[in-house]
Amino acid sequence: MSFGARARIVIVGAGFGGLAMGSALRRAGIDDFVIVEKGQDVGGVWRENTYPGCSCDVPSHLYSLSARPYRNARTRHPSQAEILDYLRDFTAAEGLRPHLRLGTALTGAHYDDSSGTWTLTVTGGGEYLAETVVFAVGQLHRPFRPDIPGLDSFGGAAFHSARWDHSVPLAGRKVAVIGTGSSGAQLLPHVAAVADQVTVYQRTPHWVLPKPRAEFGPVLRRALAVPGMHSVYRKALYYGADLTLTPLLRGGWSAGLAERIARTHLRREVPDPALRAALTPGHPIGAKRILFDSTIYRALQRDNVELVTDPLRRITADGIETGGGRHRPHDVLVFATGFRASEFLTPITVRGRGGALLGERWRTAPDAYLGLAVPQFPNLFLIAGPNSFISTGSNPEIKERQIAFILKCLRWQEESGLRAIEINPVAASRYRQWLQGRLDRTVLGADVPSWYKNADGAVTNPWPASARQFARMTATHPAESFHAVQLSRCTCAG
């Protein structure tokens, strides 16, 4: 690791966002950048999540980057391993390997008011000096483990789904799966197939829509063999999802249709009325992340699987005690309990202009203009920042819209000879008012636990409008919302 290394741009994170940012820079003729990544490989969440059954619920053709779109004519929904291979191939094909600094975790970022540059500190005491910083750390990489009394006393293996311990054998064991969200739904069938007994602890049921087969049928395979059809299929998925799923967020026409499909799916899959009642949500569809899954209901009806909806009281040395005093013995605890999504850049200390601390600004409700810029933090951009996660479409698409806007900022800054730019506080305030107004008209704020919200109940993660709306808002010129930042002493000019 070099100390005091200089780069025009430092990108933090080598997942979809960071790699796409690097690719866009190279294609724009900018090679003076590095991508710092705390892990030993690219991939982000797709490197970290290796639990059995891990896959994507967004179709492969949509869940890929436009620079190198996915064009497999066989697989509709990729597995974790396939997505990771795609990102590795993307890295090599786009010439990003020389720019990577793996095993390099960022601990702090400090803006110098006099020089208009950022000093980035990394593990081991090293530093990078950069003109511009782009945070592409994502939202789903800080595992959340509920603070259940007695956890430290448990005598068996206990791990989060995002930190799967492959050294722990599950065959013949009594396994507890805590959580029934996306990860829990995907791993349950695989765990139940080998474990002696699986107890699933559910806090809140999810709306579940049936997921199509992972592979295309013969008709679509033949269609995708026609030149240009991969592009047509990708566009059809984009517009189809945007037009049908976005109204769901505000209880529009598709909400009733989606709920009927989900209820029909549940009724057909689960004949037992008691179990069906326990799996029926009481919140509006869309208020929590909808599960696209066709296996969890069958897994829950296996003879060796039990669903428990009583609240967890405490963990003991050999099991879990729930409300009412019932104790169930377990050998292994698996926490499929999601992520601390609303904490964003935690634990990195980011200090901006005038010493402003981003953590303090975001203490009650993180916010950023279009999820990518914050007042008092010049030349700093975010990819997948607050309220830019789209639950009704493709997040790689949203990231690419943000990246295109960041590139416009960089070009405008260079053409105008500006040392530092930042989002205008007035523009940021107007955007926040618009965003809150849109959020208030959706079901996202419903009274139900969700990683979409922080501990105070503020909706911090999802985008409340259509992907097309996001595209329109990021298509504007930066001069409409950004302004130049004066350095604190004139000797830094030029």
Secondary structure, 3 states (H helix, E strand, C coil): CCCCEEEEEEEECCCHHHHHHHHHHHHCCCCCEEEEECCCCCCCHHHHCCCCCCECCCCCCCCCCCCCCCCCCCECCCEHHHHHHHHHHHHHHCCCHHHEEECCCEEEEEEECCCCEEEEEECCCCEEEEEEEEECCCCCCCECCCCCCCHHHCCCEEEEHHHCCCCCCCCCCEEEEECCCHHHHHHHHHHHCCCCEEEEECCCCCCEECCCCCECCHHHHHHHCCCCHHHHHHHHHHHHHHHHHHHHHHCCHHHHHHHHHHHHHHHHHCCCHHHHHHCCCCCCCCCCCCEECCCHHHHHCCCCEEEECCCEEEEECCEEEECCCCEEECCEEEECCCECHHHCCCCCEEECHHHCEHHHHCCCCCCCECCCECCCCCCEEECCCCCCECCCCCHHHHHHHHHHHHHHHHHHHHHHCCCCEEECHHHHHHHHHHHHHHHHCCCCCCCCCCCCECCCCCECCECCCCHHHHHHHHCCCHHHCEEECCCCCHHHCC
